[in-house]
């Protein structure tokens, strides 16, 4: 049986440039992943002016699979 896991990723301070530099690789990883991503989206700052992280809901067999996906 598969389970839904919520993965909450928050960028550290001053990480906007790192996020921007890796955005295309991030999108490619998500596109090519075999994980069943049920929901995904950015976290934005309170004023909506900046992305500050990401949220994913994935359907995987266990926590180890969710952690492996997040580590990728």
C-alpha positions in Angstrom: 0.0 0.0 0.0 1.1 3.5 -0.7 0.9 6.5 1.7 0.6 10.2 1.3 3.5 12.2 2.7 3.8 16.0 3.1 7.2 17.4 2.3 7.7 20.9 3.5 10.9 22.6 2.2 11.9 26.1 3.5 14.7 28.0 1.9 17.3 29.5 4.3 18.0 33.2 4.4 19.8 34.5 1.3 19.0 31.5 -0.8 17.1 33.2 -3.7 20.2 33.1 -6.0 20.7 29.4 -5.3 17.0 28.7 -5.9 17.2 30.6 -9.2 20.4 28.9 -10.3 18.9 25.5 -9.7 15.3 26.0 -10.8 15.6 24.3 -14.2 17.4 21.2 -12.7 14.7 21.2 -10.0 11.9 21.2 -12.6 13.6 18.5 -14.6 14.0 16.3 -11.4 10.3 16.7 -10.7 9.3 16.0 -14.4 11.5 12.9 -14.6 10.7 11.5 -11.2 8.8 8.2 -10.9 7.3 9.3 -7.6 3.6 10.0 -7.8 3.4 13.7 -6.9 -0.2 14.5 -5.9 0.3 18.1 -5.2 3.2 20.5 -5.4 3.7 24.3 -5.2 5.8 27.1 -4.0 5.7 28.8 -0.6 5.8 32.5 -0.9 6.7 35.3 1.4 3.8 37.0 3.3 3.7 39.8 0.8 3.9 37.4 -2.1 7.1 39.0 -3.5 9.4 36.0 -3.2 9.5 32.2 -3.2 10.7 30.9 0.1 10.3 27.2 -0.3 8.2 24.4 -1.7 5.5 21.9 -0.6 4.9 18.5 -2.0 2.4 15.7 -1.3 3.7 12.5 -2.6 2.2 9.0 -2.7 5.0 6.5 -1.9 5.4 3.2 -0.1 7.1 4.5 3.0 8.9 7.3 4.8 12.3 6.2 3.3 10.9 6.7 -0.2 9.6 10.2 0.7 13.0 11.1 2.2 14.8 9.8 -0.8 12.6 11.9 -3.1 13.2 15.0 -0.9 16.9 14.4 -0.9 17.0 14.3 -4.7 
